[in-house]
Amino acid sequence: FLARQVALSVTRRTLDAVLTMGWSPEYGVRPMERAVDVLVGAPAARYLAERPEVSGCTLVIDLDCAGAAYVRGQFARTNTGGTRSKEAGDGV
């Protein structure tokens, strides 16, 4: 992600899922690393692997109605430090 200057952002729904999956009464937060990998890291890595032209943007990770994580879209960084929306799959 660093080499391609890609940042990640997650929706509240994704964050809630990571926190739920990443906590266990028996193990505490030990499952957290797997939850982050499954719900954030793997979908982002797949998205970037399929789109080698993508760089210099923020990817937004969301969950579909079945709870599967996916990259909802790209947001290009502007000169003012803000973001502007791009459709998922569009190059930046």
C-alpha positions in Angstrom: 0.0 0.0 0.0 2.8 2.4 0.8 4.7 1.9 -2.5 1.5 2.8 -4.4 0.5 5.6 -2.0 -2.8 4.0 -1.2 -4.6 4.7 2.1 -7.5 2.7 3.5 -10.7 3.8 5.1 -13.5 1.7 6.5 -17.2 2.3 6.9 -18.8 2.2 10.3 -20.4 -1.1 9.4 -17.0 -2.6 8.5 -15.4 -1.2 11.8 -18.2 -2.8 13.8 -17.7 -6.1 12.1 -13.9 -6.0 12.7 -14.6 -5.2 16.4 -17.1 -8.0 16.7 -15.0 -10.6 14.9 -11.8 -9.5 16.6 -13.0 -9.9 20.2 -13.5 -13.2 22.0 -14.4 -13.6 25.7 -12.0 -16.5 25.8 -9.1 -15.0 23.9 -9.6 -11.2 24.3 -8.4 -9.3 21.2 -6.1 -12.1 19.9 -8.5 -12.7 17.0 -8.2 -9.0 16.0 -5.3 -9.5 13.5 -7.3 -12.1 11.6 -10.4 -9.9 11.6 -8.5 -7.0 10.1 -6.8 -9.3 7.5 -10.1 -10.9 6.4 -12.3 -7.8 6.4 -9.8 -5.1 5.4 -6.4 -6.3 4.2 -7.5 -9.1 1.9 -10.2 -7.2 0.0 -7.9 -4.2 -0.5 -5.0 -6.4 -1.6 -7.3 -8.3 -4.1 -8.6 -4.9 -5.5 -5.1 -3.6 -6.0 -3.8 -6.8 -7.5 -6.6 -6.7 -10.1 -6.0 -3.0 -10.8 -2.2 -2.3 -11.1 -2.9 1.2 -12.4 -4.5 2.3 -9.1 -2.3 4.6 -6.9 -2.4 7.8 -4.9 -5.9 7.3 -3.5 -7.9 6.2 -0.5 -9.8 2.9 -0.8 -13.1 2.6 1.1 -13.8 -0.9 2.5 -17.5 -1.7 3.1 -19.6 -4.8 3.7 -22.4 -6.1 1.4 -25.7 -7.3 2.8 -24.3 -10.8 3.4 -21.4 -9.4 5.4 -18.7 -9.9 2.8 -16.1 -7.2 2.6 -15.4 -5.4 -0.6 -13.8 -2.1 -1.9 -16.8 0.3 -2.3 -14.8 2.9 -4.1 -11.7 5.0 -4.6 -11.3 8.5 -3.4 -8.6 10.6 -5.1 -6.7 13.0 -2.9 -7.0 16.6 -4.0 -4.4 19.4 -3.6 -6.3 20.7 -0.6 -6.0 17.5 1.3 -9.6 16.6 0.8 -11.0 13.7 -1.3 -13.2 13.4 -4.3 -15.2 10.3 -5.1 -14.3 8.0 -7.9 -16.3 4.9 -9.0 -15.0 1.6 -7.8 -12.9 0.2 -10.6 -12.0 3.5 -12.2 -8.3 4.4 -12.3 -7.1 7.5 -10.5 
